[in-house]
Amino acid sequence: MQVSVFIATTLDGFIARTNGDLDWLPNAEAEEAEDYGYQTFFDAIDVLVMGRHTYETVRSFGEWPYGDKRVIVLSSRAIAIPRALTDHVTAHTATPTEIYQQLRAEDCQRVYIDGGQTIQGFLRAGLVDDITVSRMPVLIGSGIPLFGSVAADIHLKHLTTIAFANGIVQTHYAVVKESSTDAAG
């Protein structure tokens, strides 16, 4: 099972303003011809795991953007899931490791992790295989960071970098697992 992160950040490393606002992201209408590989990535996943804050932000957009793709929302408290989404969206209080084990037992092939705290939790648990970060050409000075504290360094192997004409730079990394570094040393 492959666990992937695909996310946009400001150049200074924030995924949202302090209040959760995403107004710094490129306007979808202005960039209609380019999705930066997101749809191809999304089509290849079996399930999306996100945190409650990300779920609530996405719900505020109006139309549910994930269609009938399975979505698991991690939350330590109850959340309201509209009836129209209950066939595809479930809420869990499980840890990243418990969710990983459940999805692996279900023979999921590719899992997409979204949301700052959720990404950080999966990284700290050593469960992320690759990370694609699209850095937007904007500095906002403060906000919600993509990465938080970790108990030990997390080494990454550069796979690809694409620079788009509008200044967006997208980099794809593989997460170097501990067993890989242990075997080499």
JOVEN-V340100 format. One line per field, one symbol per residue. burial: 1 if it has 16 or more other ideal C-beta (glycine too) atoms within 10 Angstrom, else 0. A space follows every 10 residues. Layout:
burial: ???
This chain:
burial: 1011111111 0001111000 0001010000 0000010000 1100111111 1111101110 0001000011 1111100000 1000100110 1000010011 0010000100 1111110111 1111011111 1111110001 0011010000 0001000000 0000000101 1110100000 00000
